[in-house]
Amino acid sequence: MPGPAVSIRDVASQAGVSVGTVSNVLNRPDIVAASTRNRVLAAINELGFVPNDAARQLRRGRGRTLGLVVLDVANPFFTDVAKGVEDATGAAGMAVIFCNSDGDPAKESRYLDLLEEQRVQGVLITPVDDANERLVRLRDRGVLVVLLDRRSTRPDVCSVAVDDRLGGELAMRHLVEAGHRRIAFVGGPWRLEQVRDRYHGAVHALDEAGLAEETLRRFETPSPTVAAGRDAASRILGQPRSARATAVFCANDLLALGVLQELTRQQVRVPEDIALVGYDDIDFAAAAAVPLSSVRQPRQRLGQTAAQLMLDEANDPENHRHQQVIFEPELVVRESSQYARTPG
C-alpha cells in the first residue's frame, strides 16, 4: 500500500523553517533568502514532496486527468494506442495529458515531475528503462501507475502488453517455412524490452526448426525509425551477395518501411531478392509500395485495457486486483514475403 503523503509541515520540520517559509519558497521564492530557499528545496527533494499533494488529491477523487507517456509520438503504433486510451477515458469523463519521452530517460523524468505537479490521478507509461525507480516513487506518493506495452515485474502494478516472443516466433517460422536460411534481424535500441523479446522469439523459432542461431544476423539500430531502417538496409546490401540475407525481419514497421525504401532505391526486388516482415501492422504497412507482411498487435485495445485498469483501481482501490494482461499477436502475410525459395 502507498505510504502517507509528505506534507508541507514535514518539509518545514526537515528544513528547520516555518510552514509559511515553505509556502513562500513554493509560491514567492524571490522573497526568500537564497540560503533558506536552498535548504527548503533540498528538503523537498529528499522527502519527495509534491507541491499539489497528488496523493490527497487522489483520495478525495477530485482529479480528472491521467498522464500518458509514450516512447515515440511519431510512431503510428503509439498514436493508435493513445486513441484507445482516449476512448476509455473520454467515456469516463477524464482528460489525458499526452507526453512524448522520445526514448530519453531525462525527458521522461521531467514529464513525470510535471504530471505529479499537475495532480494527475495516474500515469500510463511505456518506460524507457525496465527498472525505473521513479515509477516506484510515484506509487509510493499515491499516484497510480499502469505499464503500457510493457510487462510489470511488480505484483502491485498493472500492465498491458503483447507476447512479443510469440510475435518473433511467428515471423521467423513464416520466413523459415518459405525456405530462407540467411535472415537479418533489424531492431533497436537493444535496451528496449520489446526489441529483445522479438529477437529471442525469432531465435527460438530457429531452434525449433533445427537451425543454428547464426542463421539470424542482428543489425542493431539506434532508434526504431524509417531513417534507421534505411541505414540498416544499406549495411545488409553491403555484404557479399553470396553471404547476404535473403530475408529481413524488422522489430517494427517503421524500420521495415525504411528497409523497403532502400531496397527499392538500390533496385533490389521485394520479395524475389529479399523478403521482408515488419511488426505492429500500422496502417502504412498495407499501403506500402509493396504491401508489407507484419505481426499485428491490437493497438487500440492495448490503450483501452490499460486505461480501464487504471480507472478501475481509482474508482475502487480496496477491491481492485492488479493484473498483467498479455495479448497474443497474429501474423498478417502480404506481398513482401510471399516469394518461396529453395533452402540453401
Kinemage of the C-alpha trace (Angstrom):
@kinemage 1
@onewidth
@group {chain A} dominant
@subgroup {mainchain}
@vectorlist {calphas} color= white
{ca met a 1} P 0.000 0.000 0.000
{ca pro a 2} L 1.255 3.557 -0.697
{ca gly a 3} L 2.769 5.334 2.296
{ca pro a 4} L 1.395 8.571 3.761
{ca ala a 5} L 1.775 11.652 1.588
{ca val a 6} L 4.518 14.061 2.608
{ca ser a 7} L 3.033 17.302 3.947
{ca ile a 8} L 4.242 20.880 3.904
{ca arg a 9} L 4.766 20.571 7.686
{ca asp a 10} L 7.145 17.636 7.093
{ca val a 11} L 9.182 19.810 4.736
{ca ala a 12} L 9.229 22.689 7.230
{ca ser a 13} L 10.441 20.400 10.009
{ca gln a 14} L 13.141 18.861 7.808
{ca ala a 15} L 14.419 22.274 6.706
{ca gly a 16} L 14.120 23.859 10.161
{ca val a 17} L 11.833 26.664 8.966
{ca ser a 18} L 8.208 27.675 9.368
{ca val a 19} L 5.334 26.401 7.225
{ca gly a 20} L 4.948 29.959 5.941
{ca thr a 21} L 8.534 29.972 4.704
{ca val a 22} L 7.978 26.727 2.786
{ca ser a 23} L 4.857 28.247 1.264
{ca asn a 24} L 6.846 31.300 0.197
{ca val a 25} L 9.522 29.130 -1.414
{ca leu a 26} L 6.813 27.357 -3.410
{ca asn a 27} L 4.835 30.440 -4.384
{ca arg a 28} L 7.075 33.519 -3.985
{ca pro a 29} L 10.680 32.264 -3.986
{ca asp a 30} L 12.078 35.709 -4.794
{ca ile a 31} L 11.291 36.976 -1.269
{ca val a 32} L 13.190 34.153 0.487
{ca ala a 33} L 16.933 34.365 1.175
{ca ala a 34} L 18.940 32.102 -1.123
{ca ser a 35} L 20.422 30.016 1.697
{ca thr a 36} L 16.986 29.389 3.242
{ca arg a 37} L 15.463 28.681 -0.147
{ca asn a 38} L 18.162 26.099 -0.907
{ca arg a 39} L 17.536 24.349 2.460
{ca val a 40} L 13.818 24.118 1.731
{ca leu a 41} L 14.388 22.858 -1.819
{ca ala a 42} L 16.803 20.220 -0.515
{ca ala a 43} L 14.157 19.059 1.996
{ca ile a 44} L 11.516 18.911 -0.750
{ca asn a 45} L 13.793 16.779 -2.904
{ca glu a 46} L 14.840 14.487 -0.043
{ca leu a 47} L 11.285 13.860 1.152
{ca gly a 48} L 9.734 13.608 -2.296
{ca phe a 49} L 7.207 16.332 -1.541
{ca val a 50} L 4.742 17.123 -4.362
{ca pro a 51} L 3.540 20.745 -4.061
{ca asn a 52} L -0.029 19.987 -5.024
{ca asp a 53} L -0.203 16.798 -2.932
{ca ala a 54} L -1.141 14.231 -5.572
{ca ala a 55} L -1.931 11.545 -3.009
{ca arg a 56} L -4.523 13.616 -1.137
{ca gln a 57} L -5.995 14.753 -4.448
{ca leu a 58} L -6.463 11.125 -5.496
{ca arg a 59} L -8.144 10.078 -2.243
{ca arg a 60} L -10.645 12.918 -2.475
{ca gly a 61} L -11.437 11.922 -6.053
{ca arg a 62} L -11.200 15.441 -7.464
{ca gly a 63} L -8.563 14.785 -10.114
{ca arg a 64} L -9.999 14.189 -13.569
{ca thr a 65} L -6.789 13.789 -15.547
{ca leu a 66} L -4.391 10.973 -16.391
{ca gly a 67} L -0.920 11.156 -17.890
{ca leu a 68} L 0.111 9.105 -20.940
{ca val a 69} L 3.854 8.838 -21.592
{ca val a 70} L 4.917 7.099 -24.827
{ca leu a 71} L 8.296 6.366 -26.381
{ca asp a 72} L 7.772 7.972 -29.787
{ca val a 73} L 4.815 10.099 -30.836
{ca ala a 74} L 5.986 9.861 -34.472
{ca asn a 75} L 5.302 6.118 -34.470
{ca pro a 76} L 1.697 5.444 -35.600
{ca phe a 77} L 1.621 2.475 -33.214
{ca phe a 78} L 1.552 4.864 -30.257
{ca thr a 79} L -0.989 7.092 -31.987
{ca asp a 80} L -3.358 4.139 -32.138
{ca val a 81} L -2.604 3.203 -28.527
{ca ala a 82} L -3.391 6.780 -27.498
{ca lys a 83} L -6.691 6.592 -29.373
{ca gly a 84} L -7.609 3.546 -27.286
{ca val a 85} L -6.698 5.385 -24.080
{ca glu a 86} L -8.792 8.364 -25.148
{ca asp a 87} L -11.801 6.166 -25.933
{ca ala a 88} L -11.790 4.680 -22.425
{ca thr a 89} L -11.020 7.859 -20.518
{ca gly a 90} L -13.410 10.007 -22.551
{ca ala a 91} L -16.279 7.673 -21.733
{ca ala a 92} L -15.398 8.111 -18.039
{ca gly a 93} L -15.259 11.901 -18.264
{ca met a 94} L -11.472 12.007 -17.853
{ca ala a 95} L -8.877 14.075 -19.716
{ca val a 96} L -5.437 12.828 -20.835
{ca ile a 97} L -2.151 14.742 -20.774
{ca phe a 98} L -0.096 13.305 -23.633
{ca cys a 99} L 3.709 13.201 -23.229
{ca asn a 100} L 6.428 12.010 -25.629
{ca ser a 101} L 9.646 10.825 -23.979
{ca asp a 102} L 11.499 10.270 -27.297
{ca gly a 103} L 13.147 7.307 -25.591
{ca asp a 104} L 15.138 9.766 -23.451
{ca pro a 105} L 15.259 8.886 -19.707
{ca ala a 106} L 15.887 12.513 -18.698
{ca lys a 107} L 12.947 13.783 -20.738
{ca glu a 108} L 10.761 11.018 -19.329
{ca ser a 109} L 11.720 12.035 -15.776
{ca arg a 110} L 10.848 15.678 -16.465
{ca tyr a 111} L 7.420 14.678 -17.730
{ca leu a 112} L 6.799 12.537 -14.664
{ca asp a 113} L 7.662 15.513 -12.450
{ca leu a 114} L 5.251 17.668 -14.435
{ca leu a 115} L 2.458 15.112 -14.192
{ca glu a 116} L 2.872 14.931 -10.418
{ca glu a 117} L 2.665 18.702 -10.182
{ca gln a 118} L -0.491 18.618 -12.303
{ca arg a 119} L -2.065 16.266 -9.728
{ca val a 120} L -2.963 13.549 -12.227
{ca gln a 121} L -4.785 10.526 -10.823
{ca gly a 122} L -2.384 8.197 -12.549
{ca val a 123} L 0.215 7.636 -15.243
{ca leu a 124} L 0.035 5.212 -18.156
{ca ile a 125} L 3.566 4.731 -19.438
{ca thr a 126} L 5.804 2.780 -21.775
{ca pro a 127} L 9.001 3.329 -19.766
{ca val a 128} L 12.409 3.805 -21.350
{ca asp a 129} L 14.080 1.753 -18.619
{ca asp a 130} L 12.746 -1.619 -17.472
{ca ala a 131} L 13.771 -0.944 -13.842
{ca asn a 132} L 12.573 2.622 -13.377
{ca glu a 133} L 12.708 3.509 -9.673
{ca arg a 134} L 10.979 6.796 -10.471
{ca leu a 135} L 7.770 4.841 -11.106
{ca val a 136} L 8.081 3.127 -7.728
{ca arg a 137} L 8.303 6.531 -6.058
{ca leu a 138} L 5.213 7.677 -7.952
{ca arg a 139} L 3.187 4.835 -6.481
{ca asp a 140} L 4.599 5.450 -3.026
{ca arg a 141} L 3.274 9.010 -3.272
{ca gly a 142} L -0.227 7.867 -4.194
{ca val a 143} L -0.115 8.239 -7.995
{ca leu a 144} L -1.450 5.189 -9.838
{ca val a 145} L 0.843 3.594 -12.447
{ca val a 146} L -0.040 1.200 -15.276
{ca leu a 147} L 2.648 -0.069 -17.657
{ca leu a 148} L 1.612 0.040 -21.286
{ca asp a 149} L 3.217 -2.197 -23.944
{ca arg a 150} L 5.491 -3.468 -21.182
{ca arg a 151} L 5.147 -6.306 -18.663
{ca ser a 152} L 5.278 -5.479 -14.980
{ca thr a 153} L 7.526 -7.470 -12.662
{ca arg a 154} L 5.789 -5.991 -9.600
{ca pro a 155} L 2.618 -7.603 -8.235
{ca asp a 156} L 1.245 -4.209 -7.173
{ca val a 157} L 1.402 -2.627 -10.645
{ca cys a 158} L -0.962 -3.419 -13.521
{ca ser a 159} L 0.425 -3.855 -17.026
{ca val a 160} L -0.848 -4.467 -20.532
{ca ala a 161} L 1.435 -5.925 -23.181
{ca val a 162} L 1.684 -8.234 -26.170
{ca asp a 163} L 3.523 -11.556 -26.210
{ca asp a 164} L 6.424 -10.262 -28.289
{ca arg a 165} L 8.363 -13.516 -28.087
{ca leu a 166} L 5.438 -15.230 -29.769
{ca gly a 167} L 5.373 -12.448 -32.352
{ca gly a 168} L 9.035 -13.030 -33.140
{ca glu a 169} L 8.388 -16.750 -33.448
{ca leu a 170} L 5.502 -16.203 -35.872
{ca ala a 171} L 7.591 -14.004 -38.154
{ca met a 172} L 10.577 -16.334 -38.157
{ca arg a 173} L 8.563 -19.515 -38.716
{ca his a 174} L 6.986 -17.865 -41.741
{ca leu a 175} L 10.369 -16.992 -43.263
{ca val a 176} L 11.891 -20.392 -42.482
{ca glu a 177} L 8.910 -22.192 -43.990
{ca ala a 178} L 9.368 -20.062 -47.112
{ca gly a 179} L 12.866 -21.544 -47.441
{ca his a 180} L 15.066 -18.736 -46.113
{ca arg a 181} L 18.307 -19.721 -44.403
{ca arg a 182} L 20.116 -16.353 -44.311
{ca ile a 183} L 17.964 -13.925 -42.386
{ca ala a 184} L 18.660 -10.481 -40.941
{ca phe a 185} L 17.050 -9.054 -37.815
{ca val a 186} L 16.825 -5.248 -37.798
{ca gly a 187} L 15.937 -3.605 -34.485
{ca gly a 188} L 16.996 -1.316 -31.690
{ca pro a 189} L 17.957 0.197 -29.428
{ca trp a 190} L 18.709 -3.048 -27.606
{ca arg a 191} L 17.699 -1.632 -24.217
{ca leu a 192} L 14.040 -1.818 -25.291
{ca glu a 193} L 12.455 -4.970 -23.919
{ca gln a 194} L 10.166 -5.307 -26.927
{ca val a 195} L 13.131 -5.432 -29.316
{ca arg a 196} L 14.916 -8.076 -27.260
{ca asp a 197} L 11.791 -10.219 -26.900
{ca arg a 198} L 11.079 -10.164 -30.638
{ca tyr a 199} L 14.649 -11.181 -31.383
{ca his a 200} L 14.677 -14.005 -28.813
{ca gly a 201} L 11.342 -15.257 -30.134
{ca ala a 202} L 12.867 -15.425 -33.608
{ca val a 203} L 15.878 -17.334 -32.282
{ca his a 204} L 13.535 -19.786 -30.535
{ca ala a 205} L 11.742 -20.465 -33.823
{ca leu a 206} L 15.086 -21.191 -35.489
{ca asp a 207} L 15.964 -23.625 -32.702
{ca glu a 208} L 12.621 -25.401 -33.144
{ca ala a 209} L 13.391 -25.755 -36.862
{ca gly a 210} L 16.798 -27.268 -36.097
{ca leu a 211} L 18.656 -24.222 -37.434
{ca ala a 212} L 21.622 -22.519 -35.772
{ca glu a 213} L 21.250 -19.074 -34.211
{ca glu a 214} L 23.850 -17.922 -36.754
{ca thr a 215} L 21.097 -18.256 -39.364
{ca leu a 216} L 19.885 -14.908 -37.982
{ca arg a 217} L 22.279 -11.954 -38.146
{ca arg a 218} L 21.405 -8.962 -35.969
{ca phe a 219} L 21.659 -5.407 -37.294
{ca glu a 220} L 21.107 -3.131 -34.320
{ca thr a 221} L 19.695 0.353 -34.875
{ca pro a 222} L 19.952 3.460 -32.650
{ca ser a 223} L 16.219 4.068 -32.964
{ca pro a 224} L 13.138 2.290 -34.377
{ca thr a 225} L 12.656 4.778 -37.226
{ca val a 226} L 12.379 4.845 -41.019
{ca ala a 227} L 15.795 6.510 -41.318
{ca ala a 228} L 17.383 3.816 -39.149
{ca gly a 229} L 15.753 1.170 -41.370
{ca arg a 230} L 17.268 2.714 -44.483
{ca asp a 231} L 20.711 2.682 -42.892
{ca ala a 232} L 20.335 -0.963 -41.812
{ca ala a 233} L 19.306 -1.961 -45.351
{ca ser a 234} L 22.397 -0.245 -46.715
{ca arg a 235} L 24.560 -2.275 -44.316
{ca ile a 236} L 22.805 -5.500 -45.331
{ca leu a 237} L 23.308 -4.777 -49.025
{ca gly a 238} L 26.972 -4.010 -48.353
{ca gln a 239} L 27.613 -7.683 -47.618
{ca pro a 240} L 28.916 -10.046 -50.335
{ca arg a 241} L 25.980 -11.340 -52.362
{ca ser a 242} L 26.815 -14.953 -51.515
{ca ala a 243} L 26.508 -14.192 -47.781
{ca arg a 244} L 23.767 -11.578 -47.949
{ca ala a 245} L 20.438 -12.166 -46.231
{ca thr a 246} L 17.558 -13.349 -48.399
{ca ala a 247} L 15.001 -12.172 -45.830
{ca val a 248} L 14.742 -9.399 -43.222
{ca phe a 249} L 12.642 -9.364 -40.059
{ca cys a 250} L 12.271 -5.884 -38.556
{ca ala a 251} L 11.353 -5.101 -34.951
{ca asn a 252} L 8.724 -2.622 -36.100
{ca asp a 253} L 7.023 -1.402 -39.267
{ca leu a 254} L 8.820 1.946 -39.431
{ca leu a 255} L 12.132 0.099 -39.681
{ca ala a 256} L 10.640 -2.232 -42.285
{ca leu a 257} L 9.387 0.692 -44.364
{ca gly a 258} L 12.870 2.222 -44.241
{ca val a 259} L 14.381 -1.098 -45.347
{ca leu a 260} L 11.864 -1.282 -48.189
{ca gln a 261} L 12.726 2.257 -49.318
{ca glu a 262} L 16.438 1.497 -49.502
{ca leu a 263} L 15.946 -1.856 -51.215
{ca thr a 264} L 13.750 -0.154 -53.810
{ca arg a 265} L 16.285 2.657 -54.293
{ca gln a 266} L 19.020 0.106 -54.958
{ca gln a 267} L 16.741 -1.836 -57.326
{ca val a 268} L 16.563 -4.919 -55.111
{ca arg a 269} L 13.302 -6.765 -55.694
{ca val a 270} L 10.968 -7.483 -52.772
{ca pro a 271} L 10.242 -10.319 -52.175
{ca glu a 272} L 12.081 -12.047 -55.062
{ca asp a 273} L 15.571 -10.972 -53.960
{ca ile a 274} L 14.871 -10.171 -50.298
{ca ala a 275} L 11.675 -10.944 -48.391
{ca leu a 276} L 10.566 -8.567 -45.677
{ca val a 277} L 8.440 -8.794 -42.492
{ca gly a 278} L 7.665 -5.964 -40.072
{ca tyr a 279} L 5.961 -5.696 -36.692
{ca asp a 280} L 2.902 -3.727 -35.429
{ca asp a 281} L 0.827 -3.757 -38.652
{ca ile a 282} L 0.322 0.002 -38.687
{ca asp a 283} L -1.951 1.359 -41.429
{ca phe a 284} L 1.036 2.264 -43.613
{ca ala a 285} L 2.063 -1.413 -43.786
{ca ala a 286} L -0.785 -2.446 -46.083
{ca ala a 287} L -0.439 0.772 -48.097
{ca ala a 288} L 3.298 0.421 -48.825
{ca ala a 289} L 4.583 0.222 -52.403
{ca val a 290} L 4.988 -3.494 -51.748
{ca pro a 291} L 2.307 -4.346 -49.143
{ca leu a 292} L 4.185 -5.301 -46.022
{ca ser a 293} L 3.803 -8.550 -44.102
{ca ser a 294} L 3.647 -7.707 -40.420
{ca val a 295} L 2.965 -9.076 -36.960
{ca arg a 296} L -0.260 -7.389 -35.869
{ca gln a 297} L -0.758 -6.010 -32.364
{ca pro a 298} L -4.187 -4.953 -31.035
{ca arg a 299} L -3.028 -1.358 -30.688
{ca gln a 300} L -6.238 0.373 -29.618
{ca arg a 301} L -7.188 -2.499 -27.296
{ca leu a 302} L -3.833 -2.095 -25.537
{ca gly a 303} L -4.681 1.524 -24.772
{ca gln a 304} L -8.297 0.853 -23.838
{ca thr a 305} L -7.399 -2.004 -21.487
{ca ala a 306} L -4.607 -0.089 -19.748
{ca ala a 307} L -6.841 2.929 -19.181
{ca gln a 308} L -9.672 0.762 -17.886
{ca leu a 309} L -7.377 -0.959 -15.390
{ca met a 310} L -6.328 2.425 -14.065
{ca leu a 311} L -9.912 3.692 -13.850
{ca asp a 312} L -10.952 0.529 -12.011
{ca glu a 313} L -8.201 0.997 -9.424
{ca ala a 314} L -9.001 4.707 -8.999
{ca asn a 315} L -12.718 4.045 -8.526
{ca asp a 316} L -12.431 1.068 -6.162
{ca pro a 317} L -8.908 0.771 -4.749
{ca glu a 318} L -9.917 -1.524 -1.881
{ca asn a 319} L -11.291 -4.247 -4.160
{ca his a 320} L -9.024 -3.731 -7.170
{ca arg a 321} L -6.940 -6.734 -8.196
{ca his a 322} L -3.752 -5.937 -10.095
{ca gln a 323} L -3.495 -7.681 -13.442
{ca gln a 324} L -0.782 -8.332 -16.011
{ca val a 325} L -2.743 -8.606 -19.261
{ca ile a 326} L -0.978 -10.270 -22.204
{ca phe a 327} L -2.456 -10.160 -25.711
{ca glu a 328} L -1.440 -12.568 -28.462
{ca pro a 329} L -0.194 -11.134 -31.773
{ca glu a 330} L -1.007 -12.533 -35.216
{ca leu a 331} L 0.965 -12.630 -38.454
{ca val a 332} L -0.570 -10.860 -41.456
{ca val a 333} L 1.074 -12.123 -44.649
{ca arg a 334} L 1.196 -9.777 -47.648
{ca glu a 335} L 3.260 -9.472 -50.840
{ca ser a 336} L 6.563 -8.509 -49.191
{ca ser a 337} L 7.242 -12.079 -48.036
{ca gln a 338} L 5.190 -14.342 -50.284
{ca tyr a 339} L 8.022 -15.491 -52.546
{ca ala a 340} L 9.059 -19.056 -51.650
{ca arg a 341} L 12.623 -20.165 -52.380
{ca thr a 342} L 14.524 -23.404 -52.258
{ca pro a 343} L 16.512 -23.711 -48.989
{ca gly a 344} L 20.220 -23.405 -49.368
